[in-house]
Each structure stands twice: as C-alpha cells, then as structure tokens.
C-alpha cells in the first residue's frame, strides 16, 4: 500500500513553532513605537487641518522609522476646546491644535492677531505671523508653560452669518445676538460695535443656532461649510473682520523627551503640512462662496473701512493697545498700518 504523509495537526504545528530558535522570534521587527502622542483638534475630519495633519503624521512615522507614532483625534472627540487646553497643559494629550482666539484665554498676547479689521489680506498676515509678530506670540506661549514648535496654520478670515438680517454695515450689528468663541478679542469687538456677543463652545454652536439661542455666528467659510452651519443660517456678510490662525501646541515635558532628530522630523513635516493647509484655506475661501450659494446661503460684500472707522470712534483700538503694550502693538502695526 502506498504510504501517505499524515496531515499536520494543530498540536504538531504548535510544537514546531515552539521549536523555532529564540533568535528567530526576537529578530522580528517590533511594531510598538518608542513615543506615542495624541493630537487633538476641534475641526471636522474633512477640514484641511485634519487632512494635512494626517499627512504630516504619516510622513513623521516614516521619517522616524516608526519611533514617533501620533494618533489624530478630530472633531473634539477628546473634549471641548477649553477642556483640551487643560489636557495639553497637564499632559493628557501631547499635541493640540487651537485657534489663536481661544488660546488668548490662557495667553492674552495670542489674541493680538485677532485685532478687529487689522489685516487687509493674506500678504499682511503671513508677513506678520512668519516674522516678528509670530515670534513674539510664540515666546508668550512659552511663558505660559506650553510650546508652539511649528509655524501658525490658517483658520482664515472670519465672516458673519445670520438667520435674521443681512450684515452690510456696522449699524446692522446693533442688538444682533451673535455667538462668539470664548475669546476676549472677539467678545470685545462685537461689544464695541453694539452687538450682543454670547460666548458658546464650538461643539454647542449648531444647536444654539438651530434653537435660535443666537441669531448668528462668525467663522471662516471652511468651518461654515464642513460643519453645515449653512443649514441653520440664511445670510453671510463678507466682513473678514478678524483673521484667525491655529497654533499646534505641545506639552513641554512630552516634547522635550523626544530626541533631537525626531523633533527635527516632526517640525519639518508639520511645517510642510502647514504650508499646504494655508494654500487649501486660501483656495477654499474663494471656491466655497460659490458652493455655499448653491446650498442657499445668501452672500453680500461690505465696506470694511466703515467698520474700522466705527471702531476708531470707540476706545476699542486704544484699549487693546494699552492691554498688549507698546512693543507688541508696534510689531502688529508694521504689518497692518496704523490702527490708532
């Protein structure tokens, strides 16, 4: 009779595995990273911030041979912006992408970039943020116990939407109930223009508009689009009243633990993605006006100089100059021109 080879059983396979030389097992590459970071953001997963951040994360993992693994948590998955600001300070999260306007609640100097009707265009913005003004803000962030190791990203110029009225001039803001982030610069701006600003966390914004707790809100067009705020708003005035940026904040202890070469790779790749994100927002700010018009949002242009003149008739600019100090204000005005 012909002989047959017995089929391997589970027990025989396990025994064979147990007989493998130990060095063969240990030689397999380890999948665990040497450093594990969490990056939290408040933006929708489709927002350029998250798309470009994930690209940076992937490149960092490759550049460091897997030593630094960063997990992205978008859309306030780990808490509200104010919660996450506490977490990055304590080390609960290692990296957190936060707008300048909300960072100003901890680092008042960060709010200087949000001075109302200050920047005429992106050329003025990046001249300031990639130059002396950005260096000044970064130093103040450092004094608060955090780090801002990368260049600022773009949140865009903020526009005003409303469910009740068109916003064409400063007079249209009188008595207007508008949601603002918990940000001193924005609250102050709308109070100076006789509106009724209501600080509300971003994750509560849609419902606040839907239930008419407030009439309107102000945000860059990419935020209005990705969070579908056009569903509960009717008008959009292109005020560009404030430019706002993002700082990716780092927990000081976590960042300092990284070897120099890993930090260098992270800085390089986040700055590369930051440049890509800036270009994305600039393009979207143009294309989204058409897209949102098709979704029913009614746009109108405004005379921005009329708003600036209205502010000059108040103590708004003088008060903020006094708050920030002559040095910081002079640094701002090298890019914006005279405000006071």
GIHU-V450361 format. One record per pair of residues at least 24 apart in sequence whose ideal C-beta (glycine too) atoms are under 6 Angstrom apart, sorted by sequence separation. I is the first residue (numbers start at 0). J is the second residue. D is the distance in whole Angstrom. If there is no record, write none. Layout:
# GIHU-V450361
I_J_D, I_J_D
This chain:
# GIHU-V450361
49_73_5, 178_204_6, 109_136_5, 108_136_6, 44_73_5, 178_207_6, 38_69_5, 42_73_6, 43_74_6, 108_139_4, 32_65_6, 33_66_4, 34_67_5, 35_68_5, 36_69_5, 37_70_5, 38_71_5, 39_72_5, 40_73_5, 106_139_5, 41_75_5, 106_140_5, 37_72_6, 178_213_4, 32_68_4, 106_143_5, 176_213_5, 39_77_5, 105_143_6, 176_214_5, 177_215_5, 178_216_4, 41_80_5, 39_83_5, 163_214_5, 162_214_6, 39_92_5, 161_214_6, 161_215_4, 37_92_5, 160_215_5, 37_93_6, 38_94_4, 39_95_5, 40_96_4, 98_154_5, 160_216_6, 36_93_4, 36_94_6, 159_217_5, 221_280_6, 157_217_5, 157_218_6, 235_296_5, 157_219_6, 221_283_5, 229_291_5, 224_287_5, 234_297_5, 235_298_5, 236_299_6, 237_300_5, 238_301_5, 155_219_3, 220_284_5, 154_219_6, 229_294_5, 236_301_5, 220_287_4, 229_296_5, 165_234_5, 162_232_5, 166_236_3, 113_184_4, 162_233_5, 160_232_4, 115_188_4, 161_234_5, 110_184_4, 160_235_5, 158_235_6, 159_236_5, 101_180_5, 103_182_6, 158_237_5, 159_238_5, 100_180_5, 103_183_6, 158_238_6, 101_182_5, 103_184_6, 100_182_4, 156_239_4, 157_240_6, 157_241_5, 100_185_6, 156_242_5, 157_243_6, 154_243_4, 154_244_6, 154_245_5, 151_244_4, 152_245_4, 151_246_6, 149_247_5, 147_246_5, 147_248_6, 148_249_6, 145_248_5, 146_249_4, 146_251_5, 146_254_5, 124_242_5, 148_266_6, 191_310_6, 149_269_4, 150_270_5, 79_200_5, 149_270_6, 152_273_5, 191_313_5, 79_202_6, 150_273_5, 116_240_6, 118_242_5, 152_276_5, 153_277_4, 191_315_4, 115_240_6, 155_280_5, 115_241_6, 75_202_5, 153_280_4, 113_241_5, 155_284_6, 113_243_6, 167_299_6, 165_299_6, 167_301_6, 168_305_5, 169_306_5, 169_309_4, 100_243_5, 99_243_6, 98_243_5, 99_244_5, 98_245_6, 96_245_5, 96_247_5, 97_248_6, 94_247_6, 95_248_5, 94_249_6, 93_250_5, 41_201_6, 90_250_5, 93_253_4, 87_248_5, 87_250_5, 46_225_5, 45_225_5, 43_225_4, 43_226_6, 116_303_6, 116_306_5, 116_307_4, 67_261_5, 66_261_6, 115_310_6, 135_330_6, 63_261_5, 132_330_5, 131_330_5, 132_331_6, 63_264_5, 62_264_4, 59_264_6, 59_265_5, 127_334_4, 126_334_5, 59_268_5, 58_268_5, 123_334_5, 111_323_5, 55_268_4, 55_269_5, 111_327_6, 55_272_4, 118_335_6, 54_272_6, 117_335_4, 111_331_6, 51_272_4, 51_275_5, 51_276_4, 47_276_5, 47_279_4
